[in-house]
């Protein structure tokens, strides 16, 4: 029997923003950033969870500062809270802010899990059991009229199959348009596919690659991403050192606003429902208002 999946409109349209800068901003400026993203017309604001602010508390701050934009976790780490707590948090936000919260879940990475004292064993099996536990969890409070859509961080074939089977879709991170097409082939029609795309607004190639490498350096040490890139057709030599130019330019779009728009278009044409653009900067405390404003006409007014 076929599953019913949410309409892609739950993601807020074809284009959103992904940001890692919120931990560098005080809460007041965090609210201002969310309000600006909404004012500019972006459909969704995505953010992650690592060693900074707690992800559901952050979502509540962002939702309370805005009135339309979707707020999405990219991702909430399943190893650091039990399924009942995640279920309760998602339902609480979905009821308080109808139709505006998107729950992204993921297994994160071994170092980020083990540093907290948790056991990073069998991540695929853990995600499967976690989704089942969420469905069975009790919630003795006012329930939302509509549940928050659930997307899981999926890079490889088995996690993508799990996203198709037990979630509403997938949220791949650090992938190429070719991966997007491959992922859509595994998901089939129906499941949501929201992909992250890094971007550097710089006309000078050497400066753009410097910024892109400063962003990718933390990920080059993580097996989940290395394995994903090898599956995508890169070789071990592409992953050595700071990463080859080929790898860097495939993962991070750079150049003008039109260059970023073209890469977003590639993902959409390959089968993505939504592309969340992550502008890369080496001065996160400054915020991204200037870059978000510059990109908005290219990404939004002309349809992505």
Backbone torsions as a table, in degrees:
resi	resn	phi	psi	omega
1	UNK	NA	133.9	-179.0
2	UNK	-74.6	145.9	177.9
3	UNK	-85.2	155.2	171.4
4	UNK	-95.1	122.8	178.9
5	UNK	-107.2	152.9	178.3
6	UNK	-64.0	154.9	173.4
7	UNK	-67.5	143.4	179.9
8	UNK	-56.6	-18.0	179.8
9	UNK	-62.6	-18.1	178.1
10	UNK	-65.1	-15.6	179.3
11	UNK	-90.7	-2.8	175.3
12	UNK	87.3	17.8	-179.4
13	UNK	107.7	-171.9	-173.0
14	UNK	-78.1	-23.8	-172.3
15	UNK	-130.4	131.1	173.6
16	UNK	-134.2	-170.2	178.4
17	UNK	-120.5	143.9	171.3
18	UNK	-119.3	132.2	-178.4
19	UNK	-139.4	142.6	174.6
20	UNK	-112.2	9.1	-173.8
21	UNK	-87.5	-11.1	-170.1
22	UNK	-60.9	-32.7	178.4
23	UNK	-67.0	-18.1	179.9
24	UNK	-88.5	-6.0	-176.9
25	UNK	-111.7	142.0	171.3
26	UNK	-63.6	160.9	-173.4
27	UNK	-57.0	-37.0	-179.1
28	UNK	-62.3	-42.4	179.2
29	UNK	-74.7	-27.4	174.2
30	UNK	-61.4	-44.2	177.1
31	UNK	-63.1	-42.4	179.7
32	UNK	-62.1	-39.1	179.3
33	UNK	-63.3	-43.2	179.0
34	UNK	-64.3	-42.7	179.4
35	UNK	-63.2	-37.2	178.1
36	UNK	-66.7	-44.8	178.4
37	UNK	-57.1	-40.6	178.4
38	UNK	-67.8	-45.3	-179.5
39	UNK	-59.0	-38.0	-178.2
40	UNK	-74.3	-15.2	175.3
41	UNK	102.0	6.7	177.1
42	UNK	-65.4	146.3	-174.0
43	UNK	-80.8	-28.5	-175.1
44	UNK	-152.4	154.4	175.0
45	UNK	-123.9	116.5	-178.4
46	UNK	-105.6	146.9	176.2
47	UNK	-153.9	160.2	-173.7
48	UNK	-106.9	-173.9	177.5
49	UNK	-137.4	121.9	176.9
50	UNK	-138.4	-93.3	-177.4
51	UNK	-119.3	15.1	-176.5
52	UNK	-107.5	-135.9	-177.1
53	UNK	-62.9	151.4	176.7
54	UNK	-67.5	137.2	-165.2
55	UNK	-70.2	-39.4	-178.1
56	UNK	-77.3	-34.4	173.3
57	UNK	-62.4	-41.6	177.8
58	UNK	-62.6	-42.9	178.9
59	UNK	-59.6	-40.5	179.1
60	UNK	-63.5	-40.6	177.9
61	UNK	-61.2	-46.1	-177.5
62	UNK	-68.1	-41.0	179.5
63	UNK	-65.7	-39.7	-178.2
64	UNK	-70.0	-19.8	-178.9
65	UNK	-90.5	-3.5	-174.0
66	UNK	-135.3	172.5	-178.8
67	UNK	-131.5	-7.7	-176.2
68	UNK	-134.6	-44.9	-171.1
69	UNK	-60.4	144.5	174.3
70	UNK	-77.1	145.7	176.3
71	UNK	-118.6	126.3	-171.9
72	UNK	-130.3	136.2	175.2
73	UNK	-87.0	130.2	-175.9
74	UNK	-135.0	60.6	16.0
75	UNK	-137.7	170.2	166.2
76	UNK	-85.7	128.7	-173.8
77	UNK	-78.3	118.5	-174.9
78	UNK	-72.9	-16.8	-178.2
79	UNK	-81.0	-14.7	-171.6
80	UNK	-102.7	-1.5	173.0
81	UNK	-152.0	149.4	-177.2
82	UNK	-75.9	165.5	-173.7
83	UNK	-64.2	-32.1	178.6
84	UNK	-66.0	-40.3	179.2
85	UNK	-65.2	-42.6	178.7
86	UNK	-65.5	-43.0	178.0
87	UNK	-59.6	-44.6	-179.6
88	UNK	-64.8	-42.3	179.8
89	UNK	-63.4	-44.9	-179.0
90	UNK	-64.1	-43.1	179.1
91	UNK	-66.4	-38.3	179.2
92	UNK	-61.2	-47.1	-179.3
93	UNK	-69.7	-37.9	-180.0
94	UNK	-66.4	-33.6	178.1
95	UNK	-75.9	-39.7	-177.9
96	UNK	-72.7	-31.8	-176.9
97	UNK	-130.6	76.5	-171.7
98	UNK	-55.5	129.0	174.4
99	UNK	72.3	13.4	-173.3
100	UNK	-119.4	-7.7	-178.1
101	UNK	-108.6	133.8	176.0
102	UNK	-119.5	126.5	-178.2
103	UNK	-96.4	107.6	171.0
104	UNK	-97.1	127.3	-179.0
105	UNK	-118.2	149.5	176.7
106	UNK	-158.7	167.2	-180.0
107	UNK	-89.2	-2.6	179.1
108	UNK	58.4	-138.9	-174.8
109	UNK	-142.1	149.5	-175.6
110	UNK	-49.6	-49.9	-178.1
111	UNK	-60.1	-38.6	-178.0
112	UNK	-73.3	-21.8	178.0
113	UNK	-88.3	-46.4	-175.6
114	UNK	-70.5	-28.5	178.7
115	UNK	-63.7	-22.4	177.7
116	UNK	-89.8	-2.2	179.4
117	UNK	90.7	13.6	180.0
118	UNK	-98.1	160.6	-177.1
119	UNK	-97.6	114.6	-178.1
120	UNK	-88.6	63.1	-177.2
121	UNK	-104.7	136.5	172.6
122	UNK	49.4	62.5	-175.3
123	UNK	-59.1	-36.8	179.2
124	UNK	-65.3	-46.6	178.7
125	UNK	-64.2	-36.4	179.6
126	UNK	-65.8	-39.9	177.6
127	UNK	-64.5	-41.2	179.1
128	UNK	-60.8	-48.4	-178.9
129	UNK	-68.1	-35.0	-179.4
130	UNK	-63.0	-45.4	178.7
131	UNK	-62.4	-38.4	176.3
132	UNK	-65.8	-40.8	178.3
133	UNK	-64.7	-36.9	177.4
134	UNK	-62.6	-41.4	179.9
135	UNK	-65.3	-31.7	-177.3
136	UNK	-90.8	-7.7	-173.9
137	UNK	-66.8	142.0	174.0
138	UNK	-79.2	147.7	177.4
139	UNK	-145.3	96.0	-174.2
140	UNK	-95.7	63.5	177.7
141	UNK	-150.8	177.1	179.2
142	UNK	-62.5	126.2	-175.9
143	UNK	-90.8	152.1	177.6
144	UNK	-70.2	153.1	174.9
145	UNK	-67.7	-32.1	178.9
146	UNK	-135.8	128.9	-179.7
147	UNK	-67.1	150.8	173.5
148	UNK	-68.1	135.7	174.2
149	UNK	-62.9	145.0	-178.2
150	UNK	-115.5	119.6	175.2
151	UNK	-117.5	144.4	178.6
152	UNK	-116.1	145.4	177.7
153	UNK	-67.1	110.2	-173.6
154	UNK	-132.6	122.8	177.9
155	UNK	-113.9	-43.8	-177.0
156	UNK	-93.5	171.3	-174.3
157	UNK	-62.8	-39.6	-176.5
158	UNK	-71.2	-36.8	177.7
159	UNK	-71.8	-34.2	175.1
160	UNK	-65.5	-39.5	176.0
161	UNK	-62.7	-38.6	177.9
162	UNK	-66.0	-38.8	176.8
163	UNK	-60.9	-40.0	178.0
164	UNK	-66.8	-38.3	-172.8
165	UNK	-80.3	-43.8	-168.1
166	UNK	-121.9	-6.6	-179.6
167	UNK	-122.6	-175.1	178.8
168	UNK	-93.2	-4.5	178.7
169	UNK	158.4	-163.9	-172.4
170	UNK	-130.7	153.5	177.1
171	UNK	-129.4	82.9	177.8
172	UNK	-75.0	145.7	-176.8
173	UNK	-127.2	139.6	-179.3
174	UNK	58.5	59.1	179.5
175	UNK	-131.1	162.7	178.4
176	UNK	-94.5	164.5	173.0
177	UNK	-57.4	-31.4	177.3
178	UNK	-64.0	-39.6	176.0
179	UNK	-64.2	-38.5	178.9
180	UNK	-59.5	-44.5	177.9
181	UNK	-63.6	-40.1	178.1
182	UNK	-65.3	-42.2	179.1
183	UNK	-64.5	-40.8	178.2
184	UNK	-63.0	-35.2	177.5
185	UNK	-63.0	-36.9	178.1
186	UNK	-75.4	-42.2	-178.7
187	UNK	-68.8	-34.9	-173.7
188	UNK	76.2	-173.7	179.2
189	UNK	-77.1	141.0	176.0
190	UNK	116.1	-63.4	-179.7
191	UNK	-60.4	143.1	179.4
192	UNK	-73.7	145.2	177.3
193	UNK	-132.5	106.6	-179.1
194	UNK	-116.2	112.3	-174.4
195	UNK	-109.4	146.3	175.2
196	UNK	-90.1	142.8	176.2
197	UNK	-135.7	117.3	176.2
198	UNK	-73.9	150.1	-177.8
199	UNK	-149.6	140.3	173.9
200	UNK	-123.4	120.5	176.0
201	UNK	-88.3	92.2	-179.7
202	UNK	-156.1	134.0	-179.4
203	UNK	-85.4	-18.8	-179.6
204	UNK	-90.4	122.1	-174.1
205	UNK	-62.8	-42.7	-178.0
206	UNK	-63.7	-39.4	177.7
207	UNK	-68.8	-40.0	178.9
208	UNK	-62.9	-43.9	179.8
209	UNK	-68.4	-33.9	176.2
210	UNK	-61.3	-47.5	179.6
211	UNK	-65.4	-42.8	179.8
212	UNK	-61.6	-41.6	179.4
213	UNK	-67.6	-34.9	177.3
214	UNK	-62.7	-30.3	177.7
215	UNK	-78.3	-42.4	-174.1
216	UNK	-78.4	-17.7	-172.2
217	UNK	-56.7	-38.9	-178.3
218	UNK	-69.6	-27.4	-176.6
219	UNK	-85.6	-24.5	-178.3
220	UNK	-64.4	-17.3	179.7
221	UNK	-93.3	-2.0	-173.5
222	UNK	-101.0	122.4	-176.3
223	UNK	-58.1	-35.1	-178.1
224	UNK	-58.0	-44.0	-179.5
225	UNK	-76.2	-40.2	179.0
226	UNK	-58.7	-45.3	178.6
227	UNK	-62.9	-38.4	178.8
228	UNK	-62.8	-44.1	-178.5
229	UNK	-68.0	-34.6	175.9
230	UNK	-65.3	-39.0	176.1
231	UNK	-64.5	-29.8	-178.1
232	UNK	-80.4	0.8	174.7
233	UNK	105.3	3.6	176.0
234	UNK	-84.2	158.7	-178.4
235	UNK	-107.0	166.5	-179.7
236	UNK	-56.6	-35.4	-179.7
237	UNK	-66.6	-25.4	175.7
238	UNK	-68.8	-26.1	-175.9
239	UNK	-95.1	-4.6	-177.3
240	UNK	-75.0	151.1	176.4
241	UNK	59.2	-126.5	-179.9
242	UNK	-90.9	6.9	-178.4
243	UNK	90.9	141.1	-178.9
244	UNK	-70.8	158.9	174.3
245	UNK	-57.0	-38.6	-179.7
246	UNK	-58.8	-46.4	179.8
247	UNK	-65.6	-48.0	-175.2
248	UNK	-61.0	-46.4	-177.6
249	UNK	-72.3	-23.7	176.7
250	UNK	-74.8	-31.0	-175.9
251	UNK	-93.4	-28.6	-175.9
252	UNK	-122.9	118.5	175.5
253	UNK	-76.2	141.9	179.0
254	UNK	-142.8	160.8	179.9
255	UNK	121.8	-136.0	-178.1
256	UNK	-87.4	174.9	174.8
257	UNK	-59.5	-35.3	179.1
258	UNK	-69.2	-33.0	177.2
259	UNK	-65.6	-41.4	177.8
260	UNK	-66.2	-42.5	178.4
261	UNK	-57.8	-41.0	-178.8
262	UNK	-63.4	-40.0	179.0
263	UNK	-67.8	-40.4	176.5
264	UNK	-59.2	-43.1	179.9
265	UNK	-61.2	-37.2	178.6
266	UNK	-61.2	-43.2	178.5
267	UNK	-63.8	-43.8	-178.9
268	UNK	-64.3	-40.6	179.4
269	UNK	-70.1	-24.1	178.5
270	UNK	-82.0	-10.4	175.8
271	UNK	127.6	1.1	177.5
272	UNK	-70.9	142.7	171.6
273	UNK	-85.6	-27.0	-171.6
274	UNK	-153.7	137.8	175.7
275	UNK	-122.1	122.1	177.3
276	UNK	-102.9	116.5	-172.9
277	UNK	-88.7	126.4	178.1
278	UNK	-107.0	107.3	177.5
279	UNK	-76.8	130.7	-175.2
280	UNK	-101.0	131.3	179.0
281	UNK	-141.2	154.2	174.3
282	UNK	-102.4	12.0	175.5
283	UNK	-130.2	66.8	-173.7
284	UNK	-63.1	-28.7	-178.5
285	UNK	-65.8	-18.0	177.9
286	UNK	-75.4	-22.7	-174.6
287	UNK	87.3	-178.5	-174.9
288	UNK	-126.9	18.7	-176.8
289	UNK	-55.8	-43.8	-178.3
290	UNK	-62.5	-45.3	-178.5
291	UNK	-69.3	-41.2	179.0
292	UNK	-62.4	-39.9	177.9
293	UNK	-65.0	-42.0	-178.1
294	UNK	-64.8	-37.0	-177.4
295	UNK	-78.5	-27.1	-171.7
296	UNK	-54.4	-46.7	-179.6
297	UNK	-59.7	-41.0	-178.0
298	UNK	-71.4	-40.5	-173.0
299	UNK	-86.3	-27.7	-171.0
300	UNK	-113.7	-51.2	-173.4
301	UNK	-66.9	-24.9	179.9
302	UNK	-109.5	18.6	169.7
303	UNK	84.0	17.9	173.8
304	UNK	87.7	NA	NA
